[in-house]
């Protein structure tokens, strides 16, 4: 079985530890190649290259950002995506019931059954787990920025770095179109669509 693992070494502390587990592979993975990302867009490009090289399985080793990039690169190819959680939040892996330990996730992947999950799009960009606007998007942006700048991620650092931080009575205008008619409301909202198991590129 040809397995290509795409690992984001900056996804979280466990990403560095996961590298050793991934490099050991599994008995049925006779052809395993591990590639580290160096920046945004790498995982997307590497996933496309793996699909073009006829990989049987592509592993996203990292957090939700890594999983989303790899999935975007595999969409439409039919190549299965395996997720090895090694990020700070691992929301998608949690939603899919994937073991949080990289070693246990790899064990589960060796005998996994390929299943399809829903993929949403916002402004033409696919996403697997959650898309947010307003306050939710601000917190997500601060979380991403904290990790990118080498800081800690989590609720306290994220909340402290979300600036400008609105007061409890701040109303943010949010444009939306229910049933095709334009409307405007003072609110923030988030939408999520969660799948059920491992992903297959569609």
Sine and cosine of phi, psi and omega as CSV:
sin_phi,cos_phi,sin_psi,cos_psi,sin_omega,cos_omega
0.00,0.00,0.78,-0.63,0.02,-1.00
-1.00,0.03,0.91,-0.41,-0.03,-1.00
-0.88,-0.47,0.76,-0.65,0.07,-1.00
-0.90,-0.44,0.85,-0.53,0.01,-1.00
-0.96,-0.28,0.78,-0.62,0.03,-1.00
-0.92,-0.39,0.92,-0.38,-0.12,-0.99
-0.91,-0.42,0.77,-0.64,0.07,-1.00
-0.99,-0.11,0.97,-0.24,-0.07,-1.00
-0.93,0.37,-0.24,0.97,0.00,-1.00
-0.98,-0.18,0.13,0.99,-0.08,-1.00
-0.91,0.41,-0.56,0.83,-0.03,-1.00
0.10,-1.00,0.09,-1.00,-0.03,-1.00
-0.86,0.50,-0.61,0.79,-0.06,-1.00
-0.95,0.31,-0.25,0.97,0.00,-1.00
-0.89,0.45,-0.62,0.78,0.00,-1.00
-0.92,0.40,-0.64,0.77,0.03,-1.00
-0.94,0.35,-0.57,0.82,-0.02,-1.00
-0.90,0.43,-0.48,0.88,-0.03,-1.00
-0.83,0.56,-0.69,0.73,0.01,-1.00
-0.90,0.44,-0.70,0.72,0.02,-1.00
-0.88,0.48,-0.70,0.72,-0.04,-1.00
-0.91,0.40,-0.68,0.73,-0.01,-1.00
-0.88,0.47,-0.48,0.88,0.06,-1.00
-0.94,0.35,-0.43,0.90,0.03,-1.00
0.91,0.42,-0.36,-0.93,0.02,-1.00
-0.64,-0.76,0.41,-0.91,-0.11,-0.99
-0.79,0.61,-0.60,0.80,-0.06,-1.00
-0.99,0.15,-0.11,0.99,-0.02,-1.00
-0.99,-0.12,0.99,0.14,-0.07,-1.00
-0.96,0.27,-0.42,0.91,-0.02,-1.00
-0.84,-0.55,1.00,-0.06,-0.05,-1.00
-0.89,-0.45,0.77,-0.64,0.05,-1.00
-0.79,-0.61,0.78,-0.63,0.00,-1.00
-0.92,-0.38,0.79,-0.62,0.02,-1.00
-0.81,-0.58,0.71,-0.71,0.03,-1.00
-1.00,-0.09,0.63,-0.77,0.08,-1.00
-0.99,0.12,0.42,-0.91,0.04,-1.00
-0.87,-0.49,-0.16,0.99,-0.01,-1.00
-0.03,-1.00,0.05,-1.00,0.00,-1.00
-0.85,0.53,0.66,-0.75,0.02,-1.00
1.00,-0.06,-0.34,0.94,0.00,-1.00
-0.89,0.46,-0.72,0.70,-0.06,-1.00
-0.89,0.45,-0.62,0.78,0.04,-1.00
-0.88,0.48,-0.76,0.65,-0.01,-1.00
-0.90,0.44,-0.71,0.70,-0.03,-1.00
-0.90,0.43,-0.59,0.81,0.03,-1.00
-0.91,0.41,-0.67,0.74,0.04,-1.00
-0.88,0.47,-0.68,0.73,0.02,-1.00
-0.90,0.44,-0.64,0.77,0.02,-1.00
-0.90,0.44,-0.66,0.75,0.03,-1.00
-0.91,0.42,-0.67,0.75,0.02,-1.00
-0.91,0.42,-0.51,0.86,0.02,-1.00
-0.99,0.10,0.14,0.99,0.06,-1.00
0.90,0.44,0.70,0.71,0.11,-0.99
-0.91,0.42,0.54,-0.84,0.05,-1.00
-1.00,0.08,-0.41,0.91,-0.03,-1.00
-0.42,-0.91,0.68,-0.74,0.09,-1.00
-0.86,-0.51,0.81,-0.59,-0.01,-1.00
-0.99,-0.15,0.73,-0.69,0.16,-0.99
-0.98,-0.19,0.93,-0.36,-0.03,-1.00
-0.95,-0.33,0.97,-0.25,-0.06,-1.00
0.31,-0.95,-0.51,-0.86,-0.01,-1.00
-0.98,-0.21,-0.35,-0.94,-0.05,-1.00
-0.90,0.44,-0.59,0.81,0.02,-1.00
-0.90,0.44,-0.69,0.72,0.03,-1.00
-0.90,0.43,-0.71,0.71,0.01,-1.00
-0.87,0.50,-0.66,0.75,0.00,-1.00
-0.92,0.40,-0.67,0.74,0.02,-1.00
-0.90,0.44,-0.71,0.70,-0.01,-1.00
-0.89,0.45,-0.69,0.72,0.01,-1.00
-0.87,0.50,-0.67,0.74,0.02,-1.00
-0.87,0.49,-0.59,0.80,0.02,-1.00
-0.95,0.31,-0.38,0.93,-0.04,-1.00
-0.99,-0.14,-0.24,0.97,-0.04,-1.00
-0.81,0.58,0.75,-0.66,0.04,-1.00
1.00,0.10,-0.02,1.00,-0.06,-1.00
-0.99,-0.15,-0.38,0.93,-0.08,-1.00
0.99,0.15,0.00,1.00,0.02,-1.00
-0.99,0.12,0.80,-0.60,-0.02,-1.00
-0.93,0.37,0.53,-0.85,0.07,-1.00
-0.96,-0.27,0.77,-0.63,0.13,-0.99
-0.92,-0.38,0.68,-0.73,-0.04,-1.00
-0.94,-0.35,0.81,-0.59,0.10,-0.99
-0.91,-0.42,0.97,-0.24,-0.10,-1.00
-0.93,0.38,0.84,-0.54,0.01,-1.00
-0.53,-0.85,0.46,0.89,-0.02,-1.00
-0.96,-0.28,-0.25,-0.97,-0.02,-1.00
-1.00,0.10,-0.59,0.81,-0.05,-1.00
-0.93,-0.36,-0.71,0.71,0.02,-1.00
0.83,0.56,0.66,0.75,-0.05,-1.00
-0.87,0.50,-0.68,0.73,-0.02,-1.00
-0.91,0.41,-0.71,0.70,0.01,-1.00
-0.87,0.49,-0.65,0.76,0.03,-1.00
-0.89,0.45,-0.71,0.71,-0.03,-1.00
-0.89,0.45,-0.53,0.85,-0.03,-1.00
-1.00,0.02,-0.05,1.00,0.02,-1.00
0.97,0.26,0.41,0.91,0.02,-1.00
-0.99,0.17,0.73,-0.68,0.02,-1.00
-0.81,0.59,0.64,-0.77,-0.06,-1.00
-0.97,0.22,-0.36,0.93,0.06,-1.00
-0.97,0.22,0.82,-0.58,0.02,-1.00
-0.81,0.58,-0.64,0.77,-0.01,-1.00
-0.90,0.43,-0.70,0.71,0.01,-1.00
-0.94,0.35,-0.56,0.83,0.05,-1.00
-0.90,0.43,-0.65,0.76,0.03,-1.00
-0.91,0.42,-0.65,0.76,0.06,-1.00
-0.87,0.50,-0.69,0.72,-0.01,-1.00
-0.91,0.41,-0.60,0.80,-0.03,-1.00
-0.92,0.39,-0.51,0.86,-0.04,-1.00
-0.89,0.46,-0.52,0.85,-0.01,-1.00
-0.90,-0.43,0.30,0.95,-0.08,-1.00
-0.94,0.35,0.48,-0.88,0.12,-0.99
-0.99,-0.14,0.75,-0.66,-0.02,-1.00
-0.96,0.28,0.78,-0.62,0.05,-1.00
-0.74,-0.67,0.37,-0.93,0.02,-1.00
-0.99,-0.11,0.52,-0.85,0.12,-0.99
-0.79,-0.62,0.31,-0.95,0.04,-1.00
-0.95,0.30,0.52,-0.86,0.08,-1.00
-0.80,-0.60,0.80,-0.60,0.07,-1.00
-0.99,-0.17,0.23,-0.97,0.10,-0.99
-0.71,-0.70,0.58,-0.81,0.13,-0.99
-0.77,-0.64,0.86,-0.51,-0.04,-1.00
0.80,0.60,0.61,0.79,0.04,-1.00
0.99,0.17,0.01,1.00,-0.01,-1.00
-0.98,-0.22,0.86,-0.52,-0.01,-1.00
-0.94,0.35,0.51,-0.86,0.13,-0.99
-0.59,-0.81,0.43,-0.90,-0.06,-1.00
-0.98,-0.22,-0.58,0.81,-0.23,-0.97
-0.87,-0.48,-0.85,0.53,-0.11,-0.99
-0.62,-0.79,0.63,-0.77,0.18,-0.98
-0.77,-0.63,0.66,-0.75,-0.05,-1.00
-0.68,-0.74,0.40,-0.91,0.11,-0.99
-0.73,-0.69,0.20,-0.98,0.05,-1.00
0.92,0.38,-0.69,-0.72,-0.06,-1.00
-0.86,0.51,-0.67,0.74,0.01,-1.00
-0.85,0.53,-0.70,0.72,0.00,-1.00
-0.92,0.39,-0.60,0.80,0.03,-1.00
-0.89,0.47,-0.70,0.71,0.02,-1.00
-0.91,0.42,-0.67,0.74,0.04,-1.00
-0.88,0.48,-0.66,0.75,0.03,-1.00
-0.90,0.44,-0.68,0.73,0.00,-1.00
-0.91,0.41,-0.62,0.79,0.03,-1.00
-0.88,0.47,-0.72,0.69,0.01,-1.00
-0.90,0.45,-0.70,0.71,-0.02,-1.00
-0.89,0.46,-0.66,0.75,-0.01,-1.00
-0.87,0.50,-0.69,0.72,0.01,-1.00
-0.94,0.33,-0.64,0.77,-0.03,-1.00
-0.90,0.44,-0.56,0.83,-0.03,-1.00
-1.00,0.03,0.17,0.99,0.07,-1.00
1.00,0.07,0.11,0.99,-0.01,-1.00
-1.00,0.04,0.00,-1.00,0.05,-1.00
-0.98,0.19,0.52,-0.85,0.11,-0.99
-0.95,-0.32,0.41,-0.91,-0.01,-1.00
0.58,-0.81,0.07,-1.00,-0.11,-0.99
-0.92,0.40,-0.69,0.73,-0.04,-1.00
-0.92,0.38,-0.79,0.62,0.04,-1.00
-0.88,0.48,-0.61,0.80,-0.03,-1.00
-0.92,0.39,-0.74,0.67,-0.01,-1.00
-0.89,0.45,-0.61,0.79,0.00,-1.00
-0.94,0.34,-0.41,0.91,-0.06,-1.00
-0.99,-0.16,-0.08,1.00,0.02,-1.00
-0.97,0.22,0.97,-0.24,-0.07,-1.00
-0.74,-0.67,0.68,-0.74,0.03,1.00
-0.97,0.26,0.68,-0.73,-0.02,-1.00
-1.00,0.03,0.87,-0.50,-0.05,-1.00
-0.96,0.27,0.50,-0.87,0.10,-1.00
-0.97,0.26,0.14,-0.99,-0.07,-1.00
-0.92,0.40,-0.30,0.95,-0.03,-1.00
-0.96,-0.29,0.13,0.99,-0.01,-1.00
-0.92,0.38,0.74,-0.67,0.08,-1.00
-0.95,-0.31,0.81,-0.59,0.05,-1.00
-0.97,-0.24,0.82,-0.57,0.05,-1.00
-0.94,0.33,0.68,-0.73,-0.01,-1.00
-0.73,-0.69,0.89,-0.46,0.00,-1.00
-0.99,0.12,0.67,-0.74,0.04,-1.00
-0.47,-0.88,0.34,-0.94,-0.05,-1.00
-0.80,-0.61,1.00,-0.05,0.08,-1.00
-0.98,0.20,0.77,-0.64,0.07,-1.00
0.81,0.58,0.54,0.84,0.10,-0.99
1.00,0.06,-0.12,0.99,0.02,-1.00
-0.98,-0.19,0.62,-0.78,-0.03,-1.00
-0.95,0.30,0.62,-0.78,0.03,-1.00
-0.50,-0.87,0.23,-0.97,0.00,-1.00
-0.57,-0.82,0.73,-0.69,-0.03,-1.00
-0.63,-0.78,0.49,-0.87,0.06,-1.00
-1.00,0.04,1.00,-0.03,-0.05,-1.00
-0.32,-0.95,0.19,-0.98,0.22,-0.98
-0.78,-0.63,0.53,-0.85,-0.03,-1.00
-0.54,-0.84,0.29,-0.96,0.10,-0.99
-0.64,-0.77,0.48,-0.88,0.02,-1.00
-0.83,-0.55,0.60,-0.80,0.07,-1.00
-0.69,-0.73,0.50,-0.86,0.06,-1.00
-0.68,-0.73,0.90,-0.43,-0.09,-1.00
-0.94,-0.35,0.67,-0.74,0.04,-1.00
-1.00,0.01,-0.21,-0.98,-0.14,-0.99
-0.87,-0.50,-0.38,0.92,-0.07,-1.00
-0.41,-0.91,-0.60,-0.80,0.00,-1.00
-0.98,0.20,0.37,-0.93,-0.12,-0.99
-0.99,-0.17,0.53,-0.85,0.12,-0.99
-0.81,-0.59,0.74,-0.67,0.01,-1.00
-0.87,0.50,0.72,-0.69,0.01,-1.00
-0.91,-0.42,0.00,0.00,0.00,0.00
